[in-house]
Amino acid sequence: MNKNRLYNILFPAWLFYLLPTPVWLIILPANLLIDSLVLIFVSGKIGLNKKELWKQSILKVWAIGFISDILGALLILAVAFLADKICPNWNTFYFPGATIIAMPGVFISAVCIYYLNKRFSFEKSNLDDDTKIRLCKALAIITAPYAMLIPLYG
């Protein structure tokens, strides 16, 4: 019997919907910290007011990261179920199958992070479009849920 597990950058995204758990008390601040570090570092490199930008956008950036990871996890789940129907003898949770199936999920998460942040996170800031694009690209590339690519079994 297959045990299906999908991973976010720090946890299985669907865990929020299945089980209340004290692990949330670690995961939520950890993801906030990661998003904060990326936002502060990149805005500093671009020469922006880090503190003001962080105050204006961090909660949206954080929420968009979770929404995007959930969308990616749902895509992986759909692809895994489809692969299970098409190739029932192929265990998609071993390497390389798990990694191949996870690639579209990680990609869609990164794309969602980019576009949703571009549309919602920096709307109240006075940033020009080029700066918004640079911030959103950095957030998408650095905070994409790469742990989804790690297979559960050898």
N, C-alpha and C positions, 0 to 999 in steps of 0.2 A: 504494500500500500504506500502510495506517495504522500509525503508530508510537504505541502506547498508553503514556502516562506518567501516573502519579498522584503527587501531591505531598503530603508531610507539611508541617508548619510549616517545616522546614528541609531535607527530603530526601524522595525517593520511599520510602515505608514498605516496599514489597516488595523493595527493594534488599538488605535483610538476608538474604533467602532466596535471592537469585539470585547475587550476587557478593561475595566477600570484598573489601573495599576499604579503603585507608587513610583514606578520607573519614570512616569511622566514628570515627576519632580526633578529628575536629573536631565531628561531629554529636552524638555522645553527650554530651560536656561542654557543648555549646551548649544542648541541651535540658535538661540538669540545671541550668544557669545560669538559663534562663527559668523553669523550675518553681520554683527556689529564690527568685528575685526576687519572683515572684507570691506565694508562700507567706509570705515574710518581710514583704512590703509589706502584704498583707491582714491577716495576724495582728497586725502593729503597729497598723494602723488600728482593729482590733477591741479592742486592749488586752490581747493575750495575751503570754505568754512566748515570744518569737520563737525564741530559740535552742533551748529545750527542745522546742517543737513541731516545729521543723525537724529536729532529731536523731531524733525519734520517727517522722516520717512521710515524709521526702523520698524515700527509696528506693521506697516504695510509690507515692507520687504520680508519680514519674518512670516507673516500670514501667507503671502504669495509663495514663499518657499515651501510651506506645508501643502498648500493647494496644488502646486506644481508637482511635488513628490507623490501626492496621492494620485494625480492623473497619470503619472508615469507608472506607478505601481499597478493601477487598474489596466493600463495597456499591457504590461507584462503579464498580468493574470489572464487577460483575454488571449494573448499570443500563446501562453503556456497551455491553456485549455484547448485552443485550436490545434496546437502541435500534438497534444495528447490524443485528439480525435483523428488526426491525419496519420500520425506515426505512433500507435499505441505501444509498440515494443521499445521505443526510444525513450529513455529516462531523461527528461529535459532538465533535471536538477543536478546533473553531473556536468563537469567540464568536458567539452566546450559548449554543450547545449545550453547550459544555464547562462553563460556569458553572452552567447549569440542571441538568446531570447530576451535578455535584459537590455541589450543595446538600444532598441527602439524606445524603451521606457526611459532610459537615462537621457536619450536625445530629446524626447518630447518634454521631459521635465525641464531641461535646460532651455528649450525654445519657449516654453510657458513662462519660466522665470524671466527671460529676456523681455518678451512682449508684455506680460502683465506688469512688470516693474516699470517698463517704459510708459505704459498707459496710466498706471495708478499711483505708483510710489513717489514720483517726483513732480506731480502735477502742481503742487503749491510752491515749489521752489522756483527761483528765477533763473534756472539753468537753461542754457541754449541747447538746441537739439543734439549737437555733436557731443556735448558733455554728458547729456542723458544717455546717449548711445554708448559712450565709453563706460559709464557706470553700470549700465544694464548688461553689457557684454561681460564685464568682469564678474558681476554677480552670477550670471548664467554659467560661465565657464568654471569659476572656482567653487560655487556652492551646489553644482549639480550632484545628484545622489549616486556617486561613483561606487559606493558600497553595494549597489544593486548588481554590479558586474561580478561580484565575488560568488562563485558557486558554493552551494551548501555542502556538497559532498565532493570528495576528490575525484 
